[in-house]
Amino acid sequence: MRTCHQFDTVRTEYEREIGFMLAHSQRHEGRPAAKSSAKQAASTKQRMARALSNHVGRCPECG
């Protein structure tokens, strides 16, 4: 599937944010902050999937 520049940009930003949250979770393993960060990373993955699927549905270049 070929995607546009905006799709790649959105995906990169989400993946970067998820990476930060997972790294924080691993650094603070066993603490409440780690659990919270891991939950936020999971919900961010869902938001990323929803945002990208909506983009593909609307974008003439991707869809």
Backbone as XML, in Angstrom:
<?xml version="1.0"?>
<chain id="A" units="angstrom">
  <residue number="1" name="MET">
    <atom name="N" x="0.838" y="-1.175" z="0.000"/>
    <atom name="CA" x="0.000" y="0.000" z="0.000"/>
    <atom name="C" x="0.889" y="1.246" z="0.000"/>
  </residue>
  <residue number="2" name="ARG">
    <atom name="N" x="0.599" y="2.143" z="-0.901"/>
    <atom name="CA" x="1.345" y="3.381" z="-0.983"/>
    <atom name="C" x="0.663" y="4.438" z="-0.117"/>
  </residue>
  <residue number="3" name="THR">
    <atom name="N" x="1.450" y="5.178" z="0.644"/>
    <atom name="CA" x="0.893" y="6.193" z="1.534"/>
    <atom name="C" x="1.511" y="7.548" z="1.230"/>
  </residue>
  <residue number="4" name="CYS">
    <atom name="N" x="0.842" y="8.588" z="1.662"/>
    <atom name="CA" x="1.315" y="9.947" z="1.417"/>
    <atom name="C" x="2.245" y="10.401" z="2.551"/>
  </residue>
  <residue number="5" name="HIS">
    <atom name="N" x="2.801" y="11.580" z="2.352"/>
    <atom name="CA" x="3.738" y="12.141" z="3.325"/>
    <atom name="C" x="3.055" y="12.400" z="4.666"/>
  </residue>
  <residue number="6" name="GLN">
    <atom name="N" x="1.819" y="12.876" z="4.637"/>
    <atom name="CA" x="1.112" y="13.178" z="5.873"/>
    <atom name="C" x="0.871" y="11.903" z="6.691"/>
  </residue>
  <residue number="7" name="PHE">
    <atom name="N" x="0.533" y="10.805" z="6.040"/>
    <atom name="CA" x="0.335" y="9.533" z="6.719"/>
    <atom name="C" x="1.620" y="9.129" z="7.444"/>
  </residue>
  <residue number="8" name="ASP">
    <atom name="N" x="2.744" y="9.213" z="6.727"/>
    <atom name="CA" x="4.025" y="8.839" z="7.324"/>
    <atom name="C" x="4.385" y="9.741" z="8.504"/>
  </residue>
  <residue number="9" name="THR">
    <atom name="N" x="4.077" y="11.013" z="8.384"/>
    <atom name="CA" x="4.372" y="11.960" z="9.455"/>
    <atom name="C" x="3.549" y="11.651" z="10.702"/>
  </residue>
  <residue number="10" name="VAL">
    <atom name="N" x="2.265" y="11.413" z="10.514"/>
    <atom name="CA" x="1.380" y="11.106" z="11.652"/>
    <atom name="C" x="1.828" y="9.817" z="12.329"/>
  </residue>
  <residue number="11" name="ARG">
    <atom name="N" x="2.123" y="8.794" z="11.520"/>
    <atom name="CA" x="2.549" y="7.515" z="12.084"/>
    <atom name="C" x="3.860" y="7.666" z="12.861"/>
  </residue>
  <residue number="12" name="THR">
    <atom name="N" x="4.803" y="8.412" z="12.323"/>
    <atom name="CA" x="6.091" y="8.614" z="12.987"/>
    <atom name="C" x="5.917" y="9.319" z="14.329"/>
  </residue>
  <residue number="13" name="GLU">
    <atom name="N" x="5.058" y="10.347" z="14.362"/>
    <atom name="CA" x="4.830" y="11.068" z="15.614"/>
    <atom name="C" x="4.203" y="10.168" z="16.674"/>
  </residue>
  <residue number="14" name="TYR">
    <atom name="N" x="3.210" y="9.383" z="16.282"/>
    <atom name="CA" x="2.587" y="8.465" z="17.240"/>
    <atom name="C" x="3.593" y="7.418" z="17.734"/>
  </residue>
  <residue number="15" name="GLU">
    <atom name="N" x="4.365" y="6.845" z="16.825"/>
    <atom name="CA" x="5.327" y="5.816" z="17.224"/>
    <atom name="C" x="6.389" y="6.386" z="18.151"/>
  </residue>
  <residue number="16" name="ARG">
    <atom name="N" x="6.785" y="7.620" z="17.926"/>
    <atom name="CA" x="7.769" y="8.270" z="18.797"/>
    <atom name="C" x="7.195" y="8.446" z="20.199"/>
  </residue>
  <residue number="17" name="GLU">
    <atom name="N" x="5.952" y="8.921" z="20.274"/>
    <atom name="CA" x="5.294" y="9.119" z="21.560"/>
    <atom name="C" x="5.121" y="7.794" z="22.297"/>
  </residue>
  <residue number="18" name="ILE">
    <atom name="N" x="4.731" y="6.749" z="21.577"/>
    <atom name="CA" x="4.570" y="5.428" z="22.189"/>
    <atom name="C" x="5.910" y="4.917" z="22.703"/>
  </residue>
  <residue number="19" name="GLY">
    <atom name="N" x="6.958" y="5.127" z="21.939"/>
    <atom name="CA" x="8.296" y="4.709" z="22.365"/>
    <atom name="C" x="8.728" y="5.384" z="23.655"/>
  </residue>
  <residue number="20" name="PHE">
    <atom name="N" x="8.443" y="6.680" z="23.773"/>
    <atom name="CA" x="8.778" y="7.399" z="25.004"/>
    <atom name="C" x="8.029" y="6.817" z="26.200"/>
  </residue>
  <residue number="21" name="MET">
    <atom name="N" x="6.749" y="6.537" z="26.014"/>
    <atom name="CA" x="5.949" y="6.004" z="27.115"/>
    <atom name="C" x="6.412" y="4.610" z="27.532"/>
  </residue>
  <residue number="22" name="LEU">
    <atom name="N" x="6.727" y="3.773" z="26.562"/>
    <atom name="CA" x="7.195" y="2.423" z="26.892"/>
    <atom name="C" x="8.563" y="2.456" z="27.559"/>
  </residue>
  <residue number="23" name="ALA">
    <atom name="N" x="9.434" y="3.347" z="27.118"/>
    <atom name="CA" x="10.749" y="3.477" z="27.751"/>
    <atom name="C" x="10.600" y="3.951" z="29.196"/>
  </residue>
  <residue number="24" name="HIS">
    <atom name="N" x="9.695" y="4.893" z="29.420"/>
    <atom name="CA" x="9.442" y="5.372" z="30.776"/>
    <atom name="C" x="8.912" y="4.240" z="31.645"/>
  </residue>
  <residue number="25" name="SER">
    <atom name="N" x="8.036" y="3.434" z="31.077"/>
    <atom name="CA" x="7.461" y="2.318" z="31.815"/>
    <atom name="C" x="8.537" y="1.307" z="32.210"/>
  </residue>
  <residue number="26" name="GLN">
    <atom name="N" x="9.467" y="1.061" z="31.304"/>
    <atom name="CA" x="10.535" y="0.105" z="31.604"/>
    <atom name="C" x="11.516" y="0.660" z="32.635"/>
  </residue>
  <residue number="27" name="ARG">
    <atom name="N" x="11.802" y="1.955" z="32.565"/>
    <atom name="CA" x="12.730" y="2.574" z="33.519"/>
    <atom name="C" x="12.179" y="2.551" z="34.938"/>
  </residue>
  <residue number="28" name="HIS">
    <atom name="N" x="10.876" y="2.713" z="35.072"/>
    <atom name="CA" x="10.253" y="2.817" z="36.390"/>
    <atom name="C" x="9.428" y="1.579" z="36.722"/>
  </residue>
  <residue number="29" name="GLU">
    <atom name="N" x="9.911" y="0.438" z="36.286"/>
    <atom name="CA" x="9.187" y="-0.818" z="36.489"/>
    <atom name="C" x="8.900" y="-1.046" z="37.974"/>
  </residue>
  <residue number="30" name="GLY">
    <atom name="N" x="7.671" y="-1.466" z="38.244"/>
    <atom name="CA" x="7.273" y="-1.751" z="39.621"/>
    <atom name="C" x="6.656" y="-0.571" z="40.332"/>
  </residue>
  <residue number="31" name="ARG">
    <atom name="N" x="6.610" y="0.581" z="39.704"/>
    <atom name="CA" x="6.027" y="1.769" z="40.318"/>
    <atom name="C" x="4.695" y="2.096" z="39.650"/>
  </residue>
  <residue number="32" name="PRO">
    <atom name="N" x="3.851" y="2.834" z="40.316"/>
    <atom name="CA" x="2.566" y="3.207" z="39.718"/>
    <atom name="C" x="2.728" y="4.020" z="38.424"/>
  </residue>
  <residue number="33" name="ALA">
    <atom name="N" x="3.786" y="4.826" z="38.340"/>
    <atom name="CA" x="4.017" y="5.628" z="37.132"/>
    <atom name="C" x="4.264" y="4.735" z="35.917"/>
  </residue>
  <residue number="34" name="ALA">
    <atom name="N" x="4.902" y="3.605" z="36.140"/>
    <atom name="CA" x="5.176" y="2.679" z="35.038"/>
    <atom name="C" x="3.883" y="2.069" z="34.524"/>
  </residue>
  <residue number="35" name="LYS">
    <atom name="N" x="3.019" y="1.694" z="35.431"/>
    <atom name="CA" x="1.744" y="1.105" z="35.030"/>
    <atom name="C" x="0.898" y="2.116" z="34.262"/>
  </residue>
  <residue number="36" name="SER">
    <atom name="N" x="0.884" y="3.337" z="34.735"/>
    <atom name="CA" x="0.140" y="4.397" z="34.066"/>
    <atom name="C" x="0.691" y="4.664" z="32.670"/>
  </residue>
  <residue number="37" name="SER">
    <atom name="N" x="1.997" y="4.699" z="32.558"/>
    <atom name="CA" x="2.633" y="4.958" z="31.272"/>
    <atom name="C" x="2.360" y="3.828" z="30.286"/>
  </residue>
  <residue number="38" name="ALA">
    <atom name="N" x="2.363" y="2.603" z="30.755"/>
    <atom name="CA" x="2.075" y="1.459" z="29.886"/>
    <atom name="C" x="0.626" y="1.506" z="29.392"/>
  </residue>
  <residue number="39" name="LYS">
    <atom name="N" x="-0.293" y="1.897" z="30.269"/>
    <atom name="CA" x="-1.693" y="2.025" z="29.858"/>
    <atom name="C" x="-1.865" y="3.145" z="28.838"/>
  </residue>
  <residue number="40" name="GLN">
    <atom name="N" x="-1.161" y="4.246" z="29.045"/>
    <atom name="CA" x="-1.232" y="5.348" z="28.094"/>
    <atom name="C" x="-0.670" y="4.935" z="26.736"/>
  </residue>
  <residue number="41" name="ALA">
    <atom name="N" x="0.387" y="4.142" z="26.736"/>
    <atom name="CA" x="0.965" y="3.665" z="25.478"/>
    <atom name="C" x="-0.032" y="2.781" z="24.733"/>
  </residue>
  <residue number="42" name="ALA">
    <atom name="N" x="-0.729" y="1.937" z="25.443"/>
    <atom name="CA" x="-1.721" y="1.067" z="24.809"/>
    <atom name="C" x="-2.865" y="1.883" z="24.212"/>
  </residue>
  <residue number="43" name="SER">
    <atom name="N" x="-3.332" y="2.884" z="24.942"/>
    <atom name="CA" x="-4.421" y="3.702" z="24.411"/>
    <atom name="C" x="-3.942" y="4.573" z="23.252"/>
  </residue>
  <residue number="44" name="THR">
    <atom name="N" x="-2.682" y="4.972" z="23.280"/>
    <atom name="CA" x="-2.127" y="5.753" z="22.176"/>
    <atom name="C" x="-2.025" y="4.896" z="20.916"/>
  </residue>
  <residue number="45" name="LYS">
    <atom name="N" x="-1.715" y="3.625" z="21.077"/>
    <atom name="CA" x="-1.693" y="2.720" z="19.914"/>
    <atom name="C" x="-3.066" y="2.637" z="19.274"/>
  </residue>
  <residue number="46" name="GLN">
    <atom name="N" x="-4.104" y="2.579" z="20.096"/>
    <atom name="CA" x="-5.469" y="2.540" z="19.570"/>
    <atom name="C" x="-5.825" y="3.840" z="18.864"/>
  </residue>
  <residue number="47" name="ARG">
    <atom name="N" x="-5.426" y="4.973" z="19.455"/>
    <atom name="CA" x="-5.687" y="6.260" z="18.815"/>
    <atom name="C" x="-4.946" y="6.379" z="17.488"/>
  </residue>
  <residue number="48" name="MET">
    <atom name="N" x="-3.722" y="5.861" z="17.437"/>
    <atom name="CA" x="-2.948" y="5.887" z="16.202"/>
    <atom name="C" x="-3.657" y="5.081" z="15.124"/>
  </residue>
  <residue number="49" name="ALA">
    <atom name="N" x="-4.113" y="3.903" z="15.461"/>
    <atom name="CA" x="-4.806" y="3.063" z="14.482"/>
    <atom name="C" x="-6.065" y="3.750" z="13.972"/>
  </residue>
  <residue number="50" name="ARG">
    <atom name="N" x="-6.802" y="4.366" z="14.876"/>
    <atom name="CA" x="-8.028" y="5.061" z="14.470"/>
    <atom name="C" x="-7.699" y="6.263" z="13.586"/>
  </residue>
  <residue number="51" name="ALA">
    <atom name="N" x="-6.695" y="7.033" z="13.949"/>
    <atom name="CA" x="-6.327" y="8.213" z="13.169"/>
    <atom name="C" x="-5.836" y="7.829" z="11.775"/>
  </residue>
  <residue number="52" name="LEU">
    <atom name="N" x="-5.023" y="6.779" z="11.692"/>
    <atom name="CA" x="-4.501" y="6.372" z="10.397"/>
    <atom name="C" x="-5.577" y="5.767" z="9.507"/>
  </residue>
  <residue number="53" name="SER">
    <atom name="N" x="-6.488" y="5.004" z="10.082"/>
    <atom name="CA" x="-7.560" y="4.441" z="9.258"/>
    <atom name="C" x="-8.502" y="5.536" z="8.768"/>
  </residue>
  <residue number="54" name="ASN">
    <atom name="N" x="-8.761" y="6.527" z="9.600"/>
    <atom name="CA" x="-9.566" y="7.667" z="9.158"/>
    <atom name="C" x="-8.865" y="8.438" z="8.060"/>
  </residue>
  <residue number="55" name="HIS">
    <atom name="N" x="-7.562" y="8.583" z="8.177"/>
    <atom name="CA" x="-6.799" y="9.286" z="7.148"/>
    <atom name="C" x="-6.883" y="8.549" z="5.820"/>
  </residue>
  <residue number="56" name="VAL">
    <atom name="N" x="-6.699" y="7.260" z="5.844"/>
    <atom name="CA" x="-6.744" y="6.474" z="4.610"/>
    <atom name="C" x="-8.114" y="6.572" z="3.962"/>
  </residue>
  <residue number="57" name="GLY">
    <atom name="N" x="-9.159" y="6.629" z="4.773"/>
    <atom name="CA" x="-10.508" y="6.749" z="4.250"/>
    <atom name="C" x="-10.780" y="8.078" z="3.578"/>
  </residue>
  <residue number="58" name="ARG">
    <atom name="N" x="-10.097" y="9.136" z="4.010"/>
    <atom name="CA" x="-10.349" y="10.468" z="3.481"/>
    <atom name="C" x="-9.333" y="10.910" z="2.427"/>
  </residue>
  <residue number="59" name="CYS">
    <atom name="N" x="-8.141" y="10.385" z="2.466"/>
    <atom name="CA" x="-7.057" y="10.860" z="1.608"/>
    <atom name="C" x="-7.147" y="10.242" z="0.208"/>
  </residue>
  <residue number="60" name="PRO">
    <atom name="N" x="-7.192" y="11.058" z="-0.813"/>
    <atom name="CA" x="-7.268" y="10.499" z="-2.185"/>
    <atom name="C" x="-5.968" y="9.798" z="-2.601"/>
  </residue>
  <residue number="61" name="GLU">
    <atom name="N" x="-4.842" y="10.207" z="-2.036"/>
    <atom name="CA" x="-3.575" y="9.584" z="-2.397"/>
    <atom name="C" x="-3.388" y="8.232" z="-1.726"/>
  </residue>
  <residue number="62" name="CYS">
    <atom name="N" x="-3.831" y="8.104" z="-0.478"/>
    <atom name="CA" x="-3.660" y="6.846" z="0.254"/>
    <atom name="C" x="-4.758" y="5.834" z="-0.076"/>
  </residue>
  <residue number="63" name="GLY">
    <atom name="N" x="-5.980" y="6.315" z="-0.209"/>
    <atom name="CA" x="-7.130" y="5.439" z="-0.376"/>
    <atom name="C" x="-7.307" y="5.067" z="-1.777"/>
  </residue>
</chain>
